[in-house]
Amino acid sequence: MTDPHLGRIVVTEDELQQRVRELGKELTSDYGGRPVLLVGVLKGAFMFMSDLARAVDLPVEFDFMSVASYGSATRTSGVVRILMDLDLDLSERHVLIVEDIVDSGLTLAYLRKNLAARGPASLEVCALLLKEGLQKVDPDIKYVGFRIPPDFVVGYGLDVGQRYRNLPYIIEYTGPDAE
Ligand code: IMP
């Protein structure tokens, strides 16, 4: 099915699967058997988190958060609001924030500060995609899947106007702003 709003494939399905396996090995080794709480940022991170969780050989707990940032469909304003909060208490837990994509870094900066204030034993970030050169704040991300050019992309959980999340690769979106 050809879609005129989609451009070139930025990360193929094979590249995604291979990199997720590598990240899983790295996490398995770094956490050395310690249990880790994966905090998925909905909705975009659901597919990455599901694959990543299966690639780590560690005792894993899951929790999810949903945030929205004010702005247009393709631009973040940096003002973030929590739509759905975590169930679990973070104290004494090794928390890994699992993010789909870091663009300006403002959403992540907000999340990190918010979760750090809850007293976790450790707090790290694993982001599938990092857009090169766009961060307004130092994102300080320990685990990065791919560094990509600053184009708007969809697929593998990422959407525009709730579409394209089910594509098994990351592809450039060239259509109109969905909102
Ligand atoms: P940031 O706060 O500018 O880093 O934006 C992060 C959030 O904006 C991500 O969690 C996504 O929800 C969304 N986002 C940023 N860039 C893209 C993109 O290229 N495709 C889909 N969503 C994006």
Backbone and ligand atoms as CSV (ligand in chain L), in Angstrom:
chain,resi,resn,atom,element,x,y,z
A,1,MET,N,N,0.853,-1.192,0.000
A,1,MET,CA,C,0.000,0.000,0.000
A,1,MET,C,C,0.895,1.252,0.000
A,2,THR,N,N,0.787,2.065,-1.039
A,2,THR,CA,C,1.615,3.278,-1.040
A,2,THR,C,C,0.825,4.436,-0.432
A,3,ASP,N,N,1.502,5.174,0.406
A,3,ASP,CA,C,0.891,6.300,1.099
A,3,ASP,C,C,1.695,7.538,0.719
A,4,PRO,N,N,1.067,8.531,0.105
A,4,PRO,CA,C,1.801,9.715,-0.359
A,4,PRO,C,C,2.380,10.568,0.771
A,5,HIS,N,N,1.936,10.289,2.002
A,5,HIS,CA,C,2.439,11.079,3.132
A,5,HIS,C,C,3.662,10.467,3.802
A,6,LEU,N,N,4.084,9.329,3.275
A,6,LEU,CA,C,5.260,8.680,3.868
A,6,LEU,C,C,6.458,8.804,2.936
A,7,GLY,N,N,7.622,9.090,3.520
A,7,GLY,CA,C,8.836,9.262,2.719
A,7,GLY,C,C,9.741,8.052,2.816
A,8,ARG,N,N,11.018,8.296,3.110
A,8,ARG,CA,C,11.977,7.183,3.111
A,8,ARG,C,C,11.973,6.461,4.463
A,9,ILE,N,N,12.347,5.190,4.411
A,9,ILE,CA,C,12.488,4.420,5.654
A,9,ILE,C,C,13.778,4.867,6.344
A,10,VAL,N,N,13.655,5.241,7.605
A,10,VAL,CA,C,14.808,5.755,8.350
A,10,VAL,C,C,15.506,4.623,9.111
A,11,VAL,N,N,14.718,3.714,9.695
A,11,VAL,CA,C,15.284,2.527,10.358
A,11,VAL,C,C,14.436,1.328,9.924
A,12,THR,N,N,15.085,0.318,9.369
A,12,THR,CA,C,14.345,-0.854,8.879
A,12,THR,C,C,13.939,-1.763,10.038
A,13,GLU,N,N,13.058,-2.694,9.717
A,13,GLU,CA,C,12.598,-3.652,10.716
A,13,GLU,C,C,13.770,-4.485,11.248
A,14,ASP,N,N,14.640,-4.924,10.359
A,14,ASP,CA,C,15.801,-5.723,10.776
A,14,ASP,C,C,16.728,-4.931,11.690
A,15,GLU,N,N,16.981,-3.681,11.315
A,15,GLU,CA,C,17.852,-2.836,12.143
A,15,GLU,C,C,17.251,-2.629,13.528
A,16,LEU,N,N,15.939,-2.427,13.577
A,16,LEU,CA,C,15.259,-2.251,14.867
A,16,LEU,C,C,15.433,-3.490,15.736
A,17,GLN,N,N,15.135,-4.647,15.143
A,17,GLN,CA,C,15.176,-5.887,15.921
A,17,GLN,C,C,16.594,-6.189,16.414
A,18,GLN,N,N,17.578,-5.925,15.556
A,18,GLN,CA,C,18.962,-6.191,15.948
A,18,GLN,C,C,19.412,-5.257,17.076
A,19,ARG,N,N,19.059,-3.973,16.953
A,19,ARG,CA,C,19.482,-2.994,17.960
A,19,ARG,C,C,18.783,-3.256,19.304
A,20,VAL,N,N,17.520,-3.668,19.242
A,20,VAL,CA,C,16.795,-3.969,20.478
A,20,VAL,C,C,17.472,-5.144,21.194
A,21,ARG,N,N,17.909,-6.141,20.412
A,21,ARG,CA,C,18.614,-7.279,21.031
A,21,ARG,C,C,19.908,-6.818,21.686
A,22,GLU,N,N,20.648,-5.903,21.019
A,22,GLU,CA,C,21.893,-5.376,21.596
A,22,GLU,C,C,21.614,-4.608,22.884
A,23,LEU,N,N,20.592,-3.758,22.847
A,23,LEU,CA,C,20.247,-2.984,24.056
A,23,LEU,C,C,19.870,-3.926,25.192
A,24,GLY,N,N,19.138,-4.983,24.858
A,24,GLY,CA,C,18.747,-5.963,25.868
A,24,GLY,C,C,19.967,-6.599,26.529
A,25,LYS,N,N,20.980,-6.930,25.719
A,25,LYS,CA,C,22.213,-7.532,26.263
A,25,LYS,C,C,22.941,-6.535,27.168
A,26,GLU,N,N,22.997,-5.290,26.719
A,26,GLU,CA,C,23.693,-4.254,27.483
A,26,GLU,C,C,22.997,-4.041,28.842
A,27,LEU,N,N,21.679,-3.979,28.818
A,27,LEU,CA,C,20.931,-3.788,30.068
A,27,LEU,C,C,21.116,-4.993,30.985
A,28,THR,N,N,21.061,-6.190,30.409
A,28,THR,CA,C,21.223,-7.417,31.193
A,28,THR,C,C,22.566,-7.394,31.918
A,29,SER,N,N,23.597,-6.963,31.203
A,29,SER,CA,C,24.918,-6.933,31.799
A,29,SER,C,C,25.037,-5.786,32.817
A,30,ASP,N,N,24.537,-4.599,32.484
A,30,ASP,CA,C,24.673,-3.445,33.390
A,30,ASP,C,C,23.913,-3.638,34.699
A,31,TYR,N,N,22.735,-4.229,34.644
A,31,TYR,CA,C,21.942,-4.370,35.875
A,31,TYR,C,C,22.355,-5.605,36.677
A,32,GLY,N,N,23.164,-6.474,36.065
A,32,GLY,CA,C,23.761,-7.586,36.797
A,32,GLY,C,C,22.794,-8.355,37.690
A,33,GLY,N,N,21.627,-8.708,37.183
A,33,GLY,CA,C,20.693,-9.524,37.959
A,33,GLY,C,C,19.770,-8.727,38.853
A,34,ARG,N,N,20.032,-7.419,38.997
A,34,ARG,CA,C,19.137,-6.602,39.837
A,34,ARG,C,C,17.793,-6.436,39.119
A,35,PRO,N,N,16.699,-6.402,39.872
A,35,PRO,CA,C,15.399,-6.197,39.223
A,35,PRO,C,C,15.284,-4.768,38.708
A,36,VAL,N,N,14.618,-4.626,37.577
A,36,VAL,CA,C,14.467,-3.286,37.009
A,36,VAL,C,C,12.994,-3.023,36.734
A,37,LEU,N,N,12.591,-1.788,37.014
A,37,LEU,CA,C,11.221,-1.375,36.702
A,37,LEU,C,C,11.254,-0.574,35.410
A,38,LEU,N,N,10.627,-1.124,34.385
A,38,LEU,CA,C,10.538,-0.407,33.110
A,38,LEU,C,C,9.340,0.526,33.174
A,39,VAL,N,N,9.600,1.796,32.956
A,39,VAL,CA,C,8.517,2.780,32.926
A,39,VAL,C,C,8.319,3.222,31.482
A,40,GLY,N,N,7.248,2.743,30.893
A,40,GLY,CA,C,6.967,3.069,29.494
A,40,GLY,C,C,6.183,4.359,29.395
A,41,VAL,N,N,6.598,5.187,28.446
A,41,VAL,CA,C,5.882,6.442,28.241
A,41,VAL,C,C,4.916,6.232,27.071
A,42,LEU,N,N,3.624,6.221,27.436
A,42,LEU,CA,C,2.577,5.932,26.434
A,42,LEU,C,C,2.289,7.159,25.578
A,43,LYS,N,N,1.745,6.968,24.353
A,43,LYS,CA,C,1.544,5.639,23.827
A,43,LYS,C,C,2.753,5.173,23.040
A,44,GLY,N,N,3.561,6.091,22.592
A,44,GLY,CA,C,4.606,5.803,21.598
A,44,GLY,C,C,5.567,4.680,21.934
A,45,ALA,N,N,5.853,4.468,23.241
A,45,ALA,CA,C,6.903,3.512,23.597
A,45,ALA,C,C,6.405,2.077,23.730
A,46,PHE,N,N,5.108,1.840,23.497
A,46,PHE,CA,C,4.584,0.510,23.837
A,46,PHE,C,C,5.230,-0.617,23.038
A,47,MET,N,N,5.511,-0.383,21.778
A,47,MET,CA,C,6.046,-1.467,20.947
A,47,MET,C,C,7.521,-1.730,21.278
A,48,PHE,N,N,8.267,-0.639,21.427
A,48,PHE,CA,C,9.678,-0.729,21.792
A,48,PHE,C,C,9.811,-1.400,23.158
A,49,MET,N,N,8.985,-1.003,24.102
A,49,MET,CA,C,9.078,-1.568,25.454
A,49,MET,C,C,8.777,-3.062,25.448
A,50,SER,N,N,7.807,-3.450,24.645
A,50,SER,CA,C,7.437,-4.858,24.589
A,50,SER,C,C,8.581,-5.695,24.012
A,51,ASP,N,N,9.235,-5.204,22.971
A,51,ASP,CA,C,10.371,-5.935,22.395
A,51,ASP,C,C,11.586,-5.895,23.324
A,52,LEU,N,N,11.826,-4.723,23.915
A,52,LEU,CA,C,12.995,-4.576,24.795
A,52,LEU,C,C,12.884,-5.497,26.010
A,53,ALA,N,N,11.687,-5.559,26.580
A,53,ALA,CA,C,11.485,-6.393,27.775
A,53,ALA,C,C,11.806,-7.858,27.488
A,54,ARG,N,N,11.485,-8.300,26.245
A,54,ARG,CA,C,11.761,-9.689,25.888
A,54,ARG,C,C,13.224,-9.930,25.570
A,55,ALA,N,N,13.977,-8.831,25.398
A,55,ALA,CA,C,15.404,-8.962,25.071
A,55,ALA,C,C,16.294,-8.876,26.303
A,56,VAL,N,N,15.712,-8.590,27.481
A,56,VAL,CA,C,16.539,-8.553,28.690
A,56,VAL,C,C,16.323,-9.817,29.515
A,57,ASP,N,N,17.415,-10.264,30.091
A,57,ASP,CA,C,17.355,-11.442,30.947
A,57,ASP,C,C,17.529,-10.953,32.385
A,58,LEU,N,N,16.476,-10.348,32.909
A,58,LEU,CA,C,16.484,-9.761,34.251
A,58,LEU,C,C,15.085,-9.915,34.825
A,59,PRO,N,N,14.966,-9.851,36.163
A,59,PRO,CA,C,13.613,-9.766,36.717
A,59,PRO,C,C,13.069,-8.366,36.399
A,60,VAL,N,N,11.955,-8.310,35.698
A,60,VAL,CA,C,11.442,-7.030,35.202
A,60,VAL,C,C,10.036,-6.760,35.727
A,61,GLU,N,N,9.818,-5.528,36.145
A,61,GLU,CA,C,8.455,-5.070,36.442
A,61,GLU,C,C,8.102,-4.015,35.408
A,62,PHE,N,N,6.813,-3.850,35.180
A,62,PHE,CA,C,6.345,-2.865,34.200
A,62,PHE,C,C,5.450,-1.834,34.852
A,63,ASP,N,N,5.583,-0.604,34.408
A,63,ASP,CA,C,4.564,0.394,34.724
A,63,ASP,C,C,4.506,1.374,33.558
A,64,PHE,N,N,3.434,2.132,33.511
A,64,PHE,CA,C,3.236,3.031,32.372
A,64,PHE,C,C,2.790,4.397,32.855
A,65,MET,N,N,3.163,5.361,32.060
A,65,MET,CA,C,2.764,6.734,32.321
A,65,MET,C,C,2.312,7.328,31.012
A,66,SER,N,N,1.375,8.222,31.070
A,66,SER,CA,C,0.979,8.884,29.841
A,66,SER,C,C,1.094,10.383,30.048
A,67,VAL,N,N,1.806,11.018,29.163
A,67,VAL,CA,C,1.988,12.466,29.279
A,67,VAL,C,C,1.592,13.126,27.967
A,68,ALA,N,N,1.238,14.369,28.074
A,68,ALA,CA,C,0.942,15.134,26.861
A,68,ALA,C,C,1.670,16.450,26.980
A,69,SER,N,N,2.221,16.882,25.882
A,69,SER,CA,C,2.807,18.214,25.941
A,69,SER,C,C,1.999,19.112,25.037
A,70,TYR,N,N,1.807,20.284,25.504
A,70,TYR,CA,C,1.034,21.244,24.711
A,70,TYR,C,C,1.842,21.626,23.489
A,71,GLY,N,N,1.154,21.890,22.408
A,71,GLY,CA,C,1.848,22.281,21.177
A,71,GLY,C,C,1.094,21.708,20.011
A,72,SER,N,N,1.652,21.812,18.814
A,72,SER,CA,C,0.990,21.256,17.633
A,72,SER,C,C,1.295,19.767,17.570
A,73,ALA,N,N,0.785,19.090,16.568
A,73,ALA,CA,C,1.011,17.647,16.470
A,73,ALA,C,C,2.484,17.317,16.282
A,74,THR,N,N,3.226,18.183,15.643
A,74,THR,CA,C,4.617,17.845,15.337
A,74,THR,C,C,5.629,18.719,16.084
A,75,ARG,N,N,5.202,19.524,17.021
A,75,ARG,CA,C,6.114,20.376,17.795
A,75,ARG,C,C,5.738,20.385,19.260
A,76,THR,N,N,6.724,20.188,20.125
A,76,THR,CA,C,6.473,20.200,21.566
A,76,THR,C,C,6.656,21.610,22.106
A,77,SER,N,N,5.840,21.971,23.081
A,77,SER,CA,C,6.016,23.294,23.682
A,77,SER,C,C,6.910,23.227,24.911
A,78,GLY,N,N,7.021,22.025,25.495
A,78,GLY,CA,C,7.815,21.900,26.711
A,78,GLY,C,C,6.951,21.931,27.962
A,79,VAL,N,N,5.685,22.306,27.819
A,79,VAL,CA,C,4.784,22.283,28.968
A,79,VAL,C,C,4.110,20.925,28.961
A,80,VAL,N,N,4.447,20.115,29.983
A,80,VAL,CA,C,4.015,18.722,29.989
A,80,VAL,C,C,2.971,18.526,31.067
A,81,ARG,N,N,1.994,17.690,30.761
A,81,ARG,CA,C,1.012,17.375,31.811
A,81,ARG,C,C,0.846,15.864,31.861
A,82,ILE,N,N,0.673,15.332,33.083
A,82,ILE,CA,C,0.524,13.882,33.271
A,82,ILE,C,C,-0.936,13.511,33.053
A,83,LEU,N,N,-1.185,12.632,32.077
A,83,LEU,CA,C,-2.558,12.176,31.815
A,83,LEU,C,C,-2.863,10.933,32.630
A,84,MET,N,N,-1.838,10.080,32.808
A,84,MET,CA,C,-1.998,8.862,33.606
A,84,MET,C,C,-0.695,8.644,34.362
A,85,ASP,N,N,-0.814,8.482,35.667
A,85,ASP,CA,C,0.403,8.338,36.470
A,85,ASP,C,C,0.711,6.857,36.728
A,86,LEU,N,N,1.896,6.605,37.297
A,86,LEU,CA,C,2.332,5.241,37.601
A,86,LEU,C,C,1.487,4.650,38.726
A,87,ASP,N,N,1.412,3.313,38.771
A,87,ASP,CA,C,0.768,2.622,39.890
A,87,ASP,C,C,1.754,2.417,41.031
A,88,LEU,N,N,2.995,2.125,40.663
A,88,LEU,CA,C,3.962,1.647,41.653
A,88,LEU,C,C,4.721,2.784,42.318
A,89,ASP,N,N,5.162,2.468,43.530
A,89,ASP,CA,C,5.986,3.384,44.301
A,89,ASP,C,C,7.433,3.185,43.813
A,90,LEU,N,N,8.162,4.238,43.582
A,90,LEU,CA,C,9.503,4.071,42.993
A,90,LEU,C,C,10.610,3.887,44.019
A,91,SER,N,N,10.334,4.107,45.302
A,91,SER,CA,C,11.416,4.029,46.274
A,91,SER,C,C,12.001,2.624,46.290
A,92,GLU,N,N,13.335,2.552,46.344
A,92,GLU,CA,C,14.082,1.276,46.354
A,92,GLU,C,C,14.074,0.566,45.000
A,93,ARG,N,N,13.445,1.127,44.000
A,93,ARG,CA,C,13.423,0.423,42.712
A,93,ARG,C,C,14.428,1.024,41.739
A,94,HIS,N,N,15.001,0.137,40.883
A,94,HIS,CA,C,15.866,0.597,39.791
A,94,HIS,C,C,14.958,0.897,38.605
A,95,VAL,N,N,14.826,2.175,38.299
A,95,VAL,CA,C,13.848,2.615,37.300
A,95,VAL,C,C,14.538,2.928,35.974
A,96,LEU,N,N,13.964,2.380,34.910
A,96,LEU,CA,C,14.452,2.689,33.567
A,96,LEU,C,C,13.288,3.295,32.782
A,97,ILE,N,N,13.425,4.567,32.439
A,97,ILE,CA,C,12.393,5.220,31.612
A,97,ILE,C,C,12.588,4.749,30.173
A,98,VAL,N,N,11.536,4.218,29.574
A,98,VAL,CA,C,11.617,3.755,28.183
A,98,VAL,C,C,10.826,4.745,27.317
A,99,GLU,N,N,11.572,5.468,26.491
A,99,GLU,CA,C,10.977,6.523,25.655
A,99,GLU,C,C,11.066,6.135,24.186
A,100,ASP,N,N,10.112,6.595,23.407
A,100,ASP,CA,C,10.152,6.336,21.977
A,100,ASP,C,C,11.158,7.242,21.279
A,101,ILE,N,N,11.001,8.542,21.473
A,101,ILE,CA,C,11.835,9.473,20.708
A,101,ILE,C,C,12.088,10.734,21.519
A,102,VAL,N,N,13.301,11.224,21.438
A,102,VAL,CA,C,13.644,12.469,22.112
A,102,VAL,C,C,13.933,13.503,21.032
A,103,ASP,N,N,13.150,14.563,21.071
A,103,ASP,CA,C,13.255,15.616,20.067
A,103,ASP,C,C,13.906,16.824,20.744
A,104,SER,N,N,13.116,17.727,21.325
A,104,SER,CA,C,13.726,18.846,22.053
A,104,SER,C,C,14.326,18.366,23.379
A,105,GLY,N,N,13.846,17.252,23.897
A,105,GLY,CA,C,14.312,16.748,25.194
A,105,GLY,C,C,13.500,17.304,26.358
A,106,LEU,N,N,12.538,18.157,26.059
A,106,LEU,CA,C,11.779,18.815,27.130
A,106,LEU,C,C,10.870,17.834,27.875
A,107,THR,N,N,10.238,16.925,27.143
A,107,THR,CA,C,9.368,15.931,27.786
A,107,THR,C,C,10.201,15.067,28.742
A,108,LEU,N,N,11.339,14.623,28.242
A,108,LEU,CA,C,12.196,13.763,29.050
A,108,LEU,C,C,12.736,14.505,30.281
A,109,ALA,N,N,13.114,15.759,30.112
A,109,ALA,CA,C,13.641,16.542,31.231
A,109,ALA,C,C,12.574,16.639,32.333
A,110,TYR,N,N,11.344,16.842,31.904
A,110,TYR,CA,C,10.244,16.935,32.872
A,110,TYR,C,C,10.049,15.592,33.585
A,111,LEU,N,N,10.023,14.509,32.793
A,111,LEU,CA,C,9.795,13.174,33.366
A,111,LEU,C,C,10.887,12.792,34.348
A,112,ARG,N,N,12.110,13.055,33.955
A,112,ARG,CA,C,13.233,12.675,34.800
A,112,ARG,C,C,13.152,13.381,36.152
A,113,LYS,N,N,12.864,14.663,36.109
A,113,LYS,CA,C,12.778,15.438,37.340
A,113,LYS,C,C,11.622,14.924,38.208
A,114,ASN,N,N,10.511,14.667,37.564
A,114,ASN,CA,C,9.327,14.200,38.277
A,114,ASN,C,C,9.585,12.841,38.941
A,115,LEU,N,N,10.216,11.910,38.215
A,115,LEU,CA,C,10.447,10.567,38.765
A,115,LEU,C,C,11.591,10.569,39.785
A,116,ALA,N,N,12.604,11.400,39.559
A,116,ALA,CA,C,13.730,11.467,40.503
A,116,ALA,C,C,13.243,11.904,41.878
A,117,ALA,N,N,12.223,12.771,41.896
A,117,ALA,CA,C,11.698,13.285,43.164
A,117,ALA,C,C,10.995,12.199,43.974
A,118,ARG,N,N,10.726,11.035,43.340
A,118,ARG,CA,C,10.027,9.947,44.050
A,118,ARG,C,C,11.000,8.956,44.702
A,119,GLY,N,N,12.282,9.291,44.672
A,119,GLY,CA,C,13.276,8.515,45.416
A,119,GLY,C,C,13.613,7.121,44.909
A,120,PRO,N,N,13.778,6.911,43.600
A,120,PRO,CA,C,14.165,5.576,43.133
A,120,PRO,C,C,15.600,5.236,43.548
A,121,ALA,N,N,15.918,3.932,43.590
A,121,ALA,CA,C,17.292,3.511,43.896
A,121,ALA,C,C,18.221,3.975,42.777
A,122,SER,N,N,17.759,3.944,41.529
A,122,SER,CA,C,18.514,4.496,40.399
A,122,SER,C,C,17.514,4.883,39.324
A,123,LEU,N,N,17.952,5.768,38.456
A,123,LEU,CA,C,17.055,6.253,37.394
A,123,LEU,C,C,17.874,6.459,36.126
A,124,GLU,N,N,17.542,5.695,35.085
A,124,GLU,CA,C,18.219,5.851,33.794
A,124,GLU,C,C,17.173,5.936,32.693
A,125,VAL,N,N,17.656,6.273,31.507
A,125,VAL,CA,C,16.746,6.431,30.374
A,125,VAL,C,C,17.215,5.569,29.211
A,126,CYS,N,N,16.264,4.921,28.559
A,126,CYS,CA,C,16.535,4.198,27.322
A,126,CYS,C,C,15.587,4.767,26.263
A,127,ALA,N,N,16.147,5.459,25.285
A,127,ALA,CA,C,15.320,6.059,24.229
A,127,ALA,C,C,15.629,5.359,22.915
A,128,LEU,N,N,14.601,4.958,22.215
A,128,LEU,CA,C,14.826,4.295,20.933
A,128,LEU,C,C,15.471,5.241,19.930
A,129,LEU,N,N,14.952,6.460,19.852
A,129,LEU,CA,C,15.436,7.403,18.838
A,129,LEU,C,C,15.827,8.726,19.481
A,130,LEU,N,N,16.917,9.273,19.000
A,130,LEU,CA,C,17.348,10.597,19.451
A,130,LEU,C,C,17.552,11.439,18.211
A,131,LYS,N,N,16.809,12.540,18.129
A,131,LYS,CA,C,16.979,13.406,16.956
A,131,LYS,C,C,18.228,14.250,17.151
A,132,GLU,N,N,19.092,14.213,16.179
A,132,GLU,CA,C,20.388,14.885,16.279
A,132,GLU,C,C,20.249,16.399,16.330
A,133,GLY,N,N,20.956,16.976,17.293
A,133,GLY,CA,C,21.154,18.425,17.306
A,133,GLY,C,C,19.971,19.286,17.702
A,134,LEU,N,N,18.902,18.669,18.222
A,134,LEU,CA,C,17.716,19.474,18.500
A,134,LEU,C,C,17.484,19.744,19.979
A,135,GLN,N,N,18.259,19.095,20.838
A,135,GLN,CA,C,17.938,19.174,22.257
A,135,GLN,C,C,18.239,20.561,22.830
A,136,LYS,N,N,17.227,21.096,23.515
A,136,LYS,CA,C,17.396,22.405,24.138
A,136,LYS,C,C,18.026,22.254,25.515
A,137,VAL,N,N,17.904,21.041,26.056
A,137,VAL,CA,C,18.524,20.750,27.347
A,137,VAL,C,C,19.330,19.469,27.156
A,138,ASP,N,N,20.398,19.287,27.945
A,138,ASP,CA,C,21.212,18.092,27.804
A,138,ASP,C,C,20.362,16.880,28.179
A,139,PRO,N,N,20.079,15.974,27.231
A,139,PRO,CA,C,19.143,14.890,27.564
A,139,PRO,C,C,19.741,13.808,28.468
A,140,ASP,N,N,21.088,13.672,28.534
A,140,ASP,CA,C,21.723,12.718,29.446
A,140,ASP,C,C,21.053,11.335,29.392
A,141,ILE,N,N,21.118,10.722,28.224
A,141,ILE,CA,C,20.461,9.429,28.020
A,141,ILE,C,C,21.520,8.337,27.964
A,142,LYS,N,N,21.410,7.367,28.857
A,142,LYS,CA,C,22.436,6.320,28.913
A,142,LYS,C,C,22.312,5.348,27.744
A,143,TYR,N,N,21.092,4.992,27.377
A,143,TYR,CA,C,20.890,4.007,26.308
A,143,TYR,C,C,20.106,4.642,25.153
A,144,VAL,N,N,20.733,4.666,23.982
A,144,VAL,CA,C,20.086,5.248,22.795
A,144,VAL,C,C,20.079,4.193,21.698
A,145,GLY,N,N,18.922,3.990,21.082
A,145,GLY,CA,C,18.840,3.029,19.984
A,145,GLY,C,C,19.498,3.557,18.730
A,146,PHE,N,N,18.984,4.657,18.235
A,146,PHE,CA,C,19.495,5.251,16.991
A,146,PHE,C,C,19.479,6.768,17.086
A,147,ARG,N,N,20.508,7.379,16.527
A,147,ARG,CA,C,20.512,8.839,16.341
A,147,ARG,C,C,20.041,9.086,14.929
A,148,ILE,N,N,19.006,9.901,14.792
A,148,ILE,CA,C,18.417,10.094,13.453
A,148,ILE,C,C,18.377,11.591,13.116
A,149,PRO,N,N,18.259,11.916,11.825
A,149,PRO,CA,C,18.142,13.325,11.431
A,149,PRO,C,C,16.846,13.930,11.972
A,150,PRO,N,N,16.790,15.250,12.052
A,150,PRO,CA,C,15.631,15.891,12.702
A,150,PRO,C,C,14.367,15.973,11.845
A,151,ASP,N,N,14.000,14.887,11.204
A,151,ASP,CA,C,12.748,14.856,10.438
A,151,ASP,C,C,11.661,14.220,11.298
A,152,PHE,N,N,10.409,14.512,10.965
A,152,PHE,CA,C,9.309,13.893,11.704
A,152,PHE,C,C,9.135,12.467,11.194
A,153,VAL,N,N,9.092,11.506,12.122
A,153,VAL,CA,C,9.001,10.097,11.729
A,153,VAL,C,C,7.813,9.419,12.410
A,154,VAL,N,N,7.361,8.324,11.806
A,154,VAL,CA,C,6.261,7.526,12.370
A,154,VAL,C,C,6.615,6.042,12.255
A,155,GLY,N,N,5.786,5.223,12.905
A,155,GLY,CA,C,5.984,3.775,12.848
A,155,GLY,C,C,6.586,3.225,14.124
A,156,TYR,N,N,6.450,1.916,14.331
A,156,TYR,CA,C,6.986,1.223,15.507
A,156,TYR,C,C,6.554,1.941,16.795
A,157,GLY,N,N,5.269,2.270,16.863
A,157,GLY,CA,C,4.721,2.944,18.043
A,157,GLY,C,C,4.488,4.434,17.851
A,158,LEU,N,N,5.256,5.045,16.962
A,158,LEU,CA,C,5.148,6.504,16.770
A,158,LEU,C,C,4.027,6.851,15.799
A,159,ASP,N,N,3.350,7.940,16.101
A,159,ASP,CA,C,2.177,8.304,15.297
A,159,ASP,C,C,2.228,9.738,14.812
A,160,VAL,N,N,1.300,10.017,13.917
A,160,VAL,CA,C,0.873,11.391,13.702
A,160,VAL,C,C,-0.650,11.296,13.700
A,161,GLY,N,N,-1.297,12.080,14.560
A,161,GLY,CA,C,-2.753,12.010,14.673
A,161,GLY,C,C,-3.258,10.600,14.919
A,162,GLN,N,N,-2.521,9.818,15.715
A,162,GLN,CA,C,-2.863,8.420,16.099
A,162,GLN,C,C,-2.683,7.395,14.973
A,163,ARG,N,N,-2.159,7.801,13.833
A,163,ARG,CA,C,-1.972,6.833,12.741
A,163,ARG,C,C,-0.540,6.330,12.656
A,164,TYR,N,N,-0.363,5.226,11.983
A,164,TYR,CA,C,0.929,4.636,11.584
A,164,TYR,C,C,1.678,3.906,12.705
A,165,ARG,N,N,1.099,3.797,13.909
A,165,ARG,CA,C,1.845,3.184,15.014
A,165,ARG,C,C,2.214,1.731,14.725
A,166,ASN,N,N,1.429,1.055,13.889
A,166,ASN,CA,C,1.644,-0.381,13.665
A,166,ASN,C,C,2.676,-0.696,12.587
A,167,LEU,N,N,3.246,0.307,11.948
A,167,LEU,CA,C,4.274,-0.008,10.942
A,167,LEU,C,C,5.478,-0.624,11.650
A,168,PRO,N,N,6.061,-1.688,11.082
A,168,PRO,CA,C,7.166,-2.361,11.785
A,168,PRO,C,C,8.532,-1.705,11.574
A,169,TYR,N,N,8.566,-0.506,10.977
A,169,TYR,CA,C,9.821,0.227,10.764
A,169,TYR,C,C,9.570,1.694,11.079
A,170,ILE,N,N,10.653,2.473,11.054
A,170,ILE,CA,C,10.552,3.917,11.284
A,170,ILE,C,C,10.668,4.595,9.928
A,171,ILE,N,N,9.691,5.437,9.622
A,171,ILE,CA,C,9.639,6.045,8.296
A,171,ILE,C,C,9.320,7.539,8.408
A,172,GLU,N,N,9.888,8.295,7.487
A,172,GLU,CA,C,9.682,9.741,7.475
A,172,GLU,C,C,8.227,10.062,7.117
A,173,TYR,N,N,7.669,11.030,7.838
A,173,TYR,CA,C,6.307,11.498,7.536
A,173,TYR,C,C,6.431,12.831,6.807
A,174,THR,N,N,5.845,12.894,5.637
A,174,THR,CA,C,6.008,14.111,4.821
A,174,THR,C,C,4.674,14.810,4.568
A,175,GLY,N,N,3.604,14.321,5.196
A,175,GLY,CA,C,2.271,14.877,4.948
A,175,GLY,C,C,2.011,16.122,5.775
A,176,PRO,N,N,0.776,16.584,5.739
A,176,PRO,CA,C,0.418,17.783,6.505
A,176,PRO,C,C,0.370,17.495,8.003
A,177,ASP,N,N,0.522,18.524,8.790
A,177,ASP,CA,C,0.374,18.419,10.236
A,177,ASP,C,C,-1.033,17.862,10.511
A,178,ALA,N,N,-1.108,16.847,11.377
A,178,ALA,CA,C,-2.405,16.172,11.543
A,178,ALA,C,C,-3.404,16.953,12.392
A,179,GLU,N,N,-2.945,17.995,13.113
A,179,GLU,CA,C,-3.918,18.724,13.953
A,179,GLU,C,C,-4.059,20.152,13.482
L,1,IMP,P1,P,10.337,16.429,23.002
L,1,IMP,O1,O,9.739,16.883,24.296
L,1,IMP,O2,O,10.460,17.589,22.025
L,1,IMP,O3,O,11.631,15.706,23.167
L,1,IMP,O4,O,9.271,15.499,22.305
L,1,IMP,C1,C,9.102,14.204,22.689
L,1,IMP,C2,C,7.751,13.670,22.325
L,1,IMP,O5,O,7.212,14.273,21.136
L,1,IMP,C3,C,7.900,12.188,21.990
L,1,IMP,O6,O,7.725,11.393,23.140
L,1,IMP,C4,C,6.826,11.988,20.947
L,1,IMP,O7,O,5.600,11.715,21.568
L,1,IMP,C5,C,6.730,13.314,20.237
L,1,IMP,N1,N,7.573,13.329,19.023
L,1,IMP,C6,C,8.688,14.060,18.818
L,1,IMP,N2,N,9.196,13.849,17.588
L,1,IMP,C7,C,8.375,12.949,17.000
L,1,IMP,C8,C,8.380,12.295,15.704
L,1,IMP,O8,O,9.251,12.508,14.826
L,1,IMP,N3,N,7.363,11.430,15.483
L,1,IMP,C9,C,6.384,11.150,16.388
L,1,IMP,N4,N,6.361,11.724,17.602
L,1,IMP,C10,C,7.331,12.623,17.913
